[in-house]
Amino acid sequence: MAIRSINKYIVLKRFSLGKVLYDKLDTIYVQEHDPVNKEPQKVFNGEKEYVTDISSDVYLSLRKGFIIDDQERD
């Protein structure tokens, strides 16, 4: 089983996950997608505490205007 990396994202639009509201410019961390085993992705808050699991569909939806990779932010 390969180790999946965890990437840092910046929130662009307000949304809620796992009973937590994320506002603009908050930081979240999302575990990399595992296409082979189709396991859920883990989400962590800005303090790197576990929040919830999300499906790859939810992750892809978030990437469409709600979050941006911290490295793409420039």
Beta strands, then each sheet from edge to edge (+ up, - down):
strand 1: 6-11
strand 2: 15-17
strand 3: 20-22
strand 4: 27-31
strand 5: 41-44
strand 6: 50-54
strand 7: 67-69
sheet 1: 6+ 5- 4+ 1- 7+
sheet 2: 2+ 3-
end
